[in-house]
Amino acid sequence: MVDVTEKQLRAWERQGLVPAADTFGFSGLLALKTLKRLRESNIKPAQIRQAMEALKERLENVDFPLTQLRITAEGRRIAVHVAGNRMDPLSGQLLLDFDAKEIEKLRTLPPKEERAAKESDRDREAREREAEDYFQRGLTLEETGAPLDDAVAAYQKAIELNPNASGALVNLGTIAFRRHRLKEAALLYNRALEADPTYPLAHFNLGNLYEEQADFGSARRHYLEALRLNPRYADAQFNLALLCERTGDLLQAIGYWQSYLRLDATSSWASTARKQLDRLKRTVRSK
């Protein structure tokens, strides 16, 4: 996925750039991609390690710079992008490039109102980037088995910075659902849909929530909407098949099991789907 050989990976582990691991989650893949780009730009491992340690000391709530921050190579130096600015990780100084084109821009500054609008857009984009950083931190905390309240705090910070952070809203809703706080979960899922009406996962999770409450009509409506938005959503096909079985719609259940198996024929869940499908076919034939 990241085009890194095992030999290179083991070298980075020995150099202390990534922790030794047999498998890598989403955040680990992000770190490997960043490392690969830095090394392709001839940034030395010792320079990368020194920059990472400096960032952890300098920036609050940053424990995994390679996954929490956007880090790039600029010539032979490392730059970290924070709140819309580029910073030297060792000195903490902002990096400013004044080439001929930039100087010309300074000579012809736009009107005050236009500058204010652009500054407002930059502020918004900076908040959205920071919100995305907190969202990724929440994902990492969940993946690594950290206390769930730590992940909740990260998602809440993402939403505070960007109220339309639909991913953070859905993940908070799922945590509330697991804690059986169903009203809170429904509120969060619906807020996610207000922010992004085309988000299939929010509809799918609402389907789960309504099915838990035995509101099968609402559950079915949201599963179908998730499928409309993403026709290859195998999990929605699976849940619709189970729902139809619960409501006695056996022929429809057979159709959804068959659709699910066309999308997923090899996983352990596919084995369950085949057993259910065979059982339903025998039941229908016997009638």
C-alpha positions in Angstrom: 0.0 0.0 0.0 2.9 2.4 0.7 5.5 0.8 -1.5 8.0 0.2 1.4 10.1 -3.0 1.5 10.3 -5.1 4.6 14.1 -4.4 4.7 13.4 -0.6 4.7 10.8 -1.0 7.3 13.1 -2.9 9.6 15.8 -0.2 9.1 13.3 2.5 10.2 12.4 0.4 13.3 16.1 0.1 14.2 16.6 3.9 13.7 13.7 4.6 16.1 11.5 6.3 13.4 8.6 3.8 13.8 7.8 1.3 16.6 8.4 -2.3 15.8 5.1 -4.0 14.9 3.7 -6.9 13.0 0.7 -5.0 11.6 0.0 -1.4 10.9 -3.4 0.4 11.3 -4.5 3.5 9.4 -2.3 5.9 11.5 0.7 3.6 11.0 0.3 3.8 7.3 0.1 7.6 7.4 3.4 7.6 9.3 5.1 5.3 6.8 3.9 7.4 3.8 5.3 10.5 5.5 8.6 8.8 6.2 8.9 7.6 2.6 8.4 11.1 1.3 11.0 12.6 3.6 13.6 9.9 2.8 12.9 10.4 -1.0 13.8 14.0 -0.4 17.1 12.9 1.1 16.2 13.9 4.7 18.5 11.9 6.9 17.0 9.5 9.6 18.8 11.3 12.4 17.4 14.7 11.2 13.9 13.2 11.1 14.2 11.6 14.6 15.5 14.9 16.0 12.6 16.8 14.5 10.0 14.4 15.9 11.4 14.7 19.4 11.4 18.5 19.2 7.8 18.5 18.0 6.6 16.3 20.9 8.3 18.6 23.4 7.1 21.8 21.7 3.5 21.1 20.8 0.9 20.2 23.4 -1.2 17.0 22.8 1.2 15.8 20.0 2.6 12.4 20.8 2.7 11.0 17.2 3.9 13.8 15.0 4.1 11.6 11.8 0.4 10.9 12.1 -1.0 14.0 13.8 0.8 16.7 11.7 1.4 17.4 8.1 5.2 17.2 7.7 7.0 17.9 4.5 10.5 18.3 3.1 11.5 21.7 1.8 14.9 21.3 0.2 17.1 19.8 2.8 15.0 20.9 5.8 11.8 19.7 7.4 8.7 21.8 7.7 5.7 21.1 9.8 2.3 22.7 8.9 0.5 24.0 12.0 -2.7 26.2 11.9 -2.1 27.3 8.4 1.6 28.2 8.9 4.9 26.4 8.1 7.2 26.0 11.1 10.8 24.8 11.6 10.3 21.9 14.1 13.7 22.5 15.8 13.6 26.3 16.3 9.8 26.8 16.3 10.3 29.7 13.9 7.8 30.3 11.1 9.1 29.7 7.6 8.5 32.6 5.1 9.5 32.5 1.5 9.7 35.9 -0.2 10.5 35.2 -3.9 9.9 37.7 -6.7 6.3 36.6 -7.1 5.5 37.0 -3.4 7.1 40.5 -3.3 5.0 41.5 -6.3 1.9 40.4 -4.3 2.9 42.6 -1.4 3.2 45.6 -3.8 -0.3 45.1 -5.0 -2.3 44.3 -1.8 -6.0 43.8 -2.4 -8.6 46.1 -0.8 -9.1 45.8 2.9 -12.5 44.0 2.6 -11.0 41.4 0.3 -8.0 40.9 2.6 -10.4 40.4 5.5 -12.4 37.8 3.6 -9.3 35.9 2.6 -8.0 36.0 6.2 -11.4 34.7 7.4 -11.2 31.9 4.8 -7.7 31.0 6.0 -8.8 31.0 9.6 -11.7 28.6 8.8 -9.4 26.4 6.8 -6.9 26.3 9.6 -9.6 25.4 12.1 -10.8 22.6 9.8 -7.3 21.3 9.4 -6.8 21.3 13.2 -10.2 19.6 13.6 -9.0 16.9 11.2 -5.9 16.4 13.3 -8.0 15.9 16.4 -10.3 13.5 14.5 -7.2 11.4 13.4 -6.0 11.5 17.0 -9.4 10.1 18.2 -9.1 7.3 15.6 -5.6 6.5 16.7 -6.6 6.4 20.4 -9.5 4.0 19.6 -7.3 1.8 17.5 -4.6 1.5 20.1 -7.0 0.6 22.9 -6.5 3.9 24.9 -9.1 4.9 27.4 -12.3 5.6 25.5 -12.8 9.0 27.3 -9.5 10.2 25.7 -10.9 9.4 22.2 -14.2 11.2 23.2 -12.3 14.3 24.2 -10.4 14.3 20.9 -13.6 14.0 18.8 -15.3 16.7 20.9 -12.4 19.0 20.3 -12.7 18.3 16.5 -16.4 19.2 16.6 -15.6 22.4 18.7 -13.2 23.5 15.9 -15.5 22.4 13.1 -19.2 21.8 13.9 -19.6 20.1 10.6 -17.0 17.4 11.3 -19.3 14.6 10.3 -16.7 11.8 10.9 -16.2 12.9 14.5 -19.9 13.2 15.1 -20.6 9.7 13.8 -17.7 8.2 15.9 -19.0 10.0 19.0 -22.5 8.7 18.2 -21.1 5.1 17.9 -19.4 5.4 21.3 -22.7 6.7 22.8 -24.5 3.7 21.2 -22.1 1.2 22.7 -22.7 2.8 26.1 -26.4 2.4 25.4 -27.1 6.2 25.4 -29.4 5.8 22.4 -31.0 9.3 22.5 -27.5 10.9 22.5 -26.4 8.6 19.7 -29.4 9.5 17.6 -28.8 13.2 18.1 -25.1 12.9 17.0 -25.9 10.7 14.0 -28.6 13.2 12.8 -26.1 16.1 13.3 -23.7 14.3 11.1 -26.4 14.0 8.4 -27.2 17.7 8.7 -23.5 18.4 8.1 -23.3 15.8 5.3 -26.6 14.3 4.0 -24.7 12.0 1.6 -22.8 10.2 4.4 -23.7 6.4 4.1 -22.2 5.4 7.5 -24.5 7.9 9.4 -27.5 6.3 7.8 -26.2 2.8 8.4 -25.6 3.6 12.1 -29.1 5.1 12.4 -30.4 1.9 11.0 -28.6 -0.1 13.7 -30.0 2.3 16.4 -33.6 2.0 15.2 -33.3 -1.8 14.9 -32.1 -1.9 18.5 -35.3 -0.1 19.5 -37.4 -2.5 17.3 -38.4 0.4 15.0 -38.0 -1.8 12.0 -39.6 0.6 9.5 -37.1 3.4 10.3 -34.2 1.0 10.4 -35.1 -0.3 6.9 -35.4 3.2 5.6 -31.9 4.2 6.7 -30.3 0.9 5.5 -31.9 1.5 2.1 -30.7 5.1 2.0 -27.1 3.9 2.9 -27.4 1.5 -0.1 -28.7 4.2 -2.4 -25.7 6.4 -1.5 -23.3 3.5 -1.8 -24.7 0.5 -3.8 -21.6 -1.6 -2.8 -22.2 -1.2 0.9 -22.0 -4.9 1.9 -22.8 -4.3 5.6 -26.0 -2.6 4.7 -27.0 -5.7 2.6 -26.1 -8.0 5.5 -28.2 -6.0 8.0 -31.2 -5.7 5.6 -31.1 -9.5 5.2 -31.3 -10.0 8.9 -34.0 -7.4 9.3 -36.2 -9.0 6.7 -35.8 -12.3 8.4 -36.9 -10.7 11.7 -40.0 -9.2 10.0 -40.9 -12.4 8.1 -40.0 -11.1 4.6 -38.1 -14.3 3.7 -38.0 -13.8 -0.1 -36.5 -10.3 0.3 -34.1 -11.7 2.9 -32.9 -14.3 0.3 -32.4 -11.5 -2.2 -30.3 -9.4 0.3 -28.2 -12.4 1.3 -27.5 -13.1 -2.4 -26.6 -9.4 -3.0 -24.3 -9.5 0.1 -22.4 -12.6 -1.2 -21.9 -10.9 -4.6 -20.0 -8.2 -2.7 -18.3 -10.3 -0.1 -17.6 -14.0 -1.0 -14.5 -14.7 1.1 -14.8 -13.3 4.7 -15.9 -15.1 7.8 -19.2 -13.2 7.5 -19.7 -14.7 4.1 -19.8 -18.1 5.7 -22.6 -16.9 8.0 -24.5 -15.4 5.0 -24.3 -18.7 3.1 -25.6 -20.7 6.0 -28.5 -18.3 6.4 -29.2 -18.3 2.7 -29.3 -22.1 2.5 -31.6 -22.3 5.6 -34.0 -19.8 4.1 -34.1 -21.6 0.8 -35.0 -24.9 2.5 -37.7 -23.1 4.5 -39.3 -21.5 1.5 -39.2 -24.8 -0.5 -40.8 -26.6 2.4 -43.8 -24.2 2.2 
